[in-house]
């Protein structure tokens, strides 16, 4: 008895594995910044300090978030770079 399998599902690699293969440094740095978003976000609610009316943890959170997206996007397209 043969079972039908979808060849598209089996030929598509996991995007994270592909990024780790082509650009391991960019992927790991991006994932590390993604993990840093958790304590930075929690610190906004725990630490009451402000600077000119803005919580002091807003800027590090935004910085980590933007670098997280940038590095993972660059790692995703790394296989297309010369």
N, C-alpha and C positions, 0 to 999 in steps of 0.2 A: 504494500500500500504506500503510495507516494503522497507526501504532504506538500502543498503549495506554499512557497515562501515568496515574500516580496523582495526582489533583488535590490530595489532602491534602498530599503531599510538596512540591508546588510552591507551595502557598499558605502554608505555615508558614515564617515568617521565621526567620533565624538569631537565637537569643536574645541573643547578644553584640551583633549589629548593632542589634537592637531596643533594648537597654539603652543603647548608644552614642547612639542617636537621641533617646530620651526623657530620659536623664539622663547626659550625657557627663562631667560633672565627677565624679559619684559613681562611675561606671564606671571612669574613668581612675585615680582615687584608689584604688579597690579593687584594680585590676590592679597598680598600683605597689606596694601593700602585699603583694600576692601574690608579686611578684618579690623583694621584700625578705626574704621568708621563706627564700629560698635562701641568701643569705650569713649570715643570722642562725642558720640551722640548722648551716651549716658552721662557724661561729664557736664553736658549742658543743663541737665535737670538736677544734678547733684550740687554743682558748684554755683553759688549765687553771685559771684563776682561779675561786674560789668565794666566796660570801658566805653565812655561816651554813650551810655544807655544800651549797649549791645553786649550780650553775653560773650565772655572771652573765648569760649570754645566754638563759636560760630565760624570764625575764619579757618581754624585748623580742620574743621569738619568739611567745609566747602572745598578747601585745598586738597584734602585726601580724596574726596569724592570726584573732583574733576580729574586728578591724576589717575585714579582708579579707572575711570572711563577711557581716558586717553591712552594709557598703557595697554589696556586690554584690546582696544581698537587697533592700536599699532601692532600688537602681537597677532591679532587676527589676520591682518594684511601683510605680515612679514614674509610670507611665502611668495608674494608678488614682487618684493623688492629685489633689485639686482644683487 
